Amino acid sequence: MTDTEEARIAGLVAAQEKAIALFAEVEARGIVAPGRGEREVSDHVRDLANEMFGTTKHWHKRIIRSGPNTLAPYRDNPPDRVIGEEDVAFADFGPIFEEYEADFGRTYVFGQDPDKHRLLADLPRIFDAGRAAFQADDTMTGARLYRTVEELAADAGWEIGIWHTGHLVGEFPHETNDGAKSESYITPDNTSPLRRTDRAGRACHWILELHFVDRARQFGGFYEQLLDLA
C-alpha cells in the first residue's frame, strides 16, 4: 500500500469518526425530537457541526425526514413537516472534513410502536451482516451484495426503499469519481468487483446505505456508513 493510499484511508476513516461524534452529540442534546420541524432540525445539526469542527461543507443536501417522508428516496424533496410523537425519523448527512467526505445516516424512533423499534434494531444488524458477507467474499460484486442485503431485508419483513444499497466514497467531490454509472453503486446492474481501482488508479472504497421501508404502514428507516474501512 502506498503512502498516498494510506493517507486516503486515514482521511476517510477520520471523516467518519467525526460524523459519528457529531451524531452522538445530536443524540445527547436531543436535537431530533417530536415537535420540531425537519428543516429546523437539519439547520440545528449543521450549526452543531460548525460548532464542533469549524465551518463544514456538505457534498449532498442535508436530509432529516419523518413519518411518511421517510418513504421518499434521496432525490425527492417532500414538504417540510413537524416530527410527531409516534414517528420514525432519520438523518442523512454528507459532511466534508479536510476534503474527505463522510456519508452517515441514523434512525430515531419515538413512541412505543414495536414494529418501528424492530426496524431500528434491524438496520444495524443487517448492516453488520452485509459487511460480513462483503468481508467473506474477495470477489463480491455490487449486484451480489445488493441481492444479499435485499434478502436480509425481506427475511426481516422490509423492502429496500431506493434503487441501490451503497456507493463509492472518496475525495470531494464524490460525483466526479465515476459519475452516475452503475459501477459507482451497489446495485443489481453493477456486476464489477467492489474491490478494484477507479479510473484514476485509486482503490475503490464504499459506503453501505440501507433505506428500508414498510409501505403499507407508511414508515421507513435509514442507516449508512463505511462498508470496507471502519
C-alpha positions as a printed Julia matrix, in Angstrom:
230×3 Matrix{Float64}:
   0.0     0.0     0.0
   1.37    3.41   -0.97
   1.73    6.33    1.42
  -0.91    8.13   -0.65
  -3.4     5.31   -0.23
  -2.67    5.12    3.49
  -3.41    8.85    3.71
  -6.68    8.41    1.78
  -7.8     5.64    4.12
  -6.85    7.69    7.17
  -8.77   10.68    5.79
 -11.93    8.69    5.09
 -11.85    6.97    8.48
 -11.21   10.27   10.27
 -14.12   11.88    8.43
 -16.44    9.1     9.55
 -15.18    9.32   13.13
 -16.1    13.0    13.14
 -19.55   12.18   11.75
 -20.02    9.57   14.5
 -19.01   12.15   17.1
 -21.37   14.71   15.58
 -24.38   12.41   15.72
 -23.51   11.19   19.2
 -23.78   14.84   20.25
 -27.01   15.22   18.24
 -28.45   12.37   20.3
 -27.04   13.65   23.58
 -28.66   17.05   23.02
 -31.97   15.57   21.85
 -31.88   17.59   18.64
 -34.02   15.17   16.65
 -37.25   15.3    18.66
 -41.04   15.43   18.32
 -42.46   18.89   17.88
 -39.54   20.11   15.77
 -39.66   20.71   12.03
 -37.4    18.7     9.75
 -35.72   21.78    8.29
 -35.27   23.24   11.77
 -33.53   20.05   12.9
 -31.36   19.95    9.78
 -30.19   23.52   10.38
 -29.51   22.73   14.04
 -27.33   19.75   13.07
 -25.47   21.95   10.54
 -24.84   24.56   13.21
 -23.65   21.92   15.66
 -21.19   20.58   13.06
 -19.83   24.1    12.63
 -19.58   24.47   16.4
 -17.7    21.19   16.83
 -15.46   21.19   13.76
 -15.45   24.66   12.25
 -17.42   25.58    9.17
 -18.28   22.4     7.3
 -19.36   21.82    3.73
 -21.72   19.05    2.68
 -21.32   17.11   -0.56
 -25.04   16.4    -0.79
 -28.2    18.01    0.57
 -28.79   17.61    4.3
 -31.77   15.34    4.99
 -34.0    14.99    8.03
 -37.18   13.07    7.26
 -40.0    11.84    9.46
 -43.28    9.96    9.26
 -44.4     9.29    5.66
 -41.49   11.41    4.4
 -39.21    8.52    5.4
 -40.53    6.62    2.37
 -39.16    9.22   -0.06
 -35.96    8.39   -1.96
 -32.99   10.73   -1.78
 -33.79   12.73   -4.91
 -37.31   13.6    -3.75
 -37.97   16.78   -1.81
 -41.06   16.16    0.31
 -42.6    19.15    2.1
 -41.23   20.1     5.49
 -43.16   18.52    8.34
 -43.09   18.51   12.13
 -41.8    15.32   13.76
 -44.67   13.55   15.56
 -44.8    11.82   18.93
 -45.1     8.35   17.31
 -42.83    8.93   14.31
 -39.77    7.35   12.84
 -37.26   10.0    11.76
 -33.9     9.67   10.08
 -30.86   11.78    9.27
 -28.74   11.51    6.09
 -25.76   13.87    6.08
 -22.65   14.11    3.89
 -20.21   16.4     5.73
 -16.77   17.07    4.28
 -13.83   17.12    6.7
 -10.46   18.25    5.3
 -11.64   17.43    1.75
 -12.67   13.87    2.61
 -16.37   13.09    2.55
 -18.3    11.22    5.15
 -21.72    9.8     4.39
 -23.61    8.95    7.51
 -27.17    8.05    8.39
 -29.05    7.14   11.54
 -32.67    6.49   12.52
 -34.67    7.64   15.56
 -37.92    6.16   16.84
 -40.39    7.95   19.09
 -43.24    6.25   20.89
 -43.7     2.55   21.59
 -44.66    1.0    18.24
 -42.96   -2.44   18.29
 -42.53   -2.62   14.51
 -40.78    0.74   14.4
 -38.47   -0.34   17.19
 -37.85   -3.6    15.34
 -36.78   -1.59   12.29
 -34.46    0.45   14.49
 -32.78   -2.77   15.67
 -32.76   -4.44   12.24
 -30.9    -1.64   10.45
 -27.52   -2.01   12.23
 -27.94   -5.8    12.41
 -28.41   -6.1     8.66
 -25.63   -3.58    8.05
 -23.26   -5.83   10.02
 -24.48   -8.91    8.13
 -23.97   -7.17    4.79
 -20.48   -6.11    5.8
 -19.68   -9.66    6.93
 -20.8   -11.0     3.55
 -18.54   -8.49    1.81
 -15.58   -9.36    4.0
 -16.08  -13.08    3.38
 -16.01  -12.8    -0.42
 -12.97  -11.24   -2.08
 -14.76  -11.2    -5.44
 -18.01   -9.64   -4.17
 -19.75   -7.59   -6.86
 -22.2    -4.79   -6.41
 -25.0    -6.97   -7.75
 -24.3    -9.84   -5.33
 -24.08   -7.55   -2.31
 -27.31   -5.83   -3.32
 -29.07   -9.2    -3.52
 -27.62  -10.21   -0.15
 -28.97   -7.07    1.51
 -32.3    -7.43   -0.3
 -32.69  -10.99    1.01
 -31.73   -9.99    4.55
 -34.25   -7.14    4.46
 -37.02   -9.36    3.08
 -36.38  -12.01    5.73
 -36.92   -9.28    8.35
 -40.09   -8.03    6.66
 -38.71   -4.9     4.98
 -38.42   -3.65    1.42
 -35.46   -1.7     0.04
 -36.72    1.84   -0.49
 -34.25    3.04   -3.14
 -32.56    1.62   -6.26
 -29.19    0.9    -4.62
 -27.67   -0.06   -1.28
 -24.48    2.0    -1.38
 -21.93    3.86   -3.46
 -18.32    4.93   -3.87
 -16.87    7.37   -1.36
 -13.63    9.33   -1.53
 -12.21   12.77   -2.04
 -14.75   15.54   -2.54
 -16.49   15.92   -4.91
 -17.88   12.41   -4.78
 -19.85   12.75   -8.0
 -16.69   13.02  -10.13
 -15.36    9.59   -9.14
 -17.35    7.76  -11.8
 -20.42    9.9   -12.29
 -23.78    8.15  -12.18
 -22.57    4.89  -13.73
 -23.86    1.65  -12.24
 -20.27    0.7   -11.36
 -20.32    3.53   -8.8
 -23.2     1.97   -6.86
 -24.13   -1.24   -5.07
 -26.97   -2.06   -7.43
 -28.31   -5.05   -9.4
 -26.68   -3.6   -12.54
 -23.17   -3.5   -11.08
 -21.5    -6.79  -11.97
 -18.0    -5.43  -11.29
 -16.0    -6.49   -8.24
 -16.22   -3.91   -5.44
 -12.52   -4.46   -4.69
 -10.99   -2.69   -7.67
  -9.44    0.6    -8.71
 -11.21    3.62  -10.14
 -10.38    5.44  -13.39
  -7.58    7.34  -11.62
  -5.99    4.1   -10.41
  -7.05    4.59   -6.78
  -8.53    1.8    -4.65
 -12.31    1.98   -4.52
 -13.88    2.48   -1.08
 -17.56    2.03   -0.41
 -20.48    3.23    1.67
 -23.19    0.72    2.58
 -26.51    2.57    2.54
 -29.65    0.94    3.93
 -33.06    2.51    3.34
 -35.75    0.04    4.42
 -39.47    0.77    4.25
 -42.86   -0.58    5.23
 -45.03    0.97    2.52
 -48.28   -0.36    3.96
 -47.7     1.39    7.27
 -46.02    4.43    5.73
 -42.67    4.5     7.5
 -39.04    3.73    6.76
 -35.6     3.88    8.31
 -32.05    4.61    7.24
 -28.54    3.52    8.23
 -25.35    4.43    6.4
 -21.59    4.39    6.92
 -18.34    2.99    5.51
 -18.51   -0.6     4.28
 -14.87   -1.55    3.82
 -12.7     0.61    6.09
 -14.2     1.05    9.55
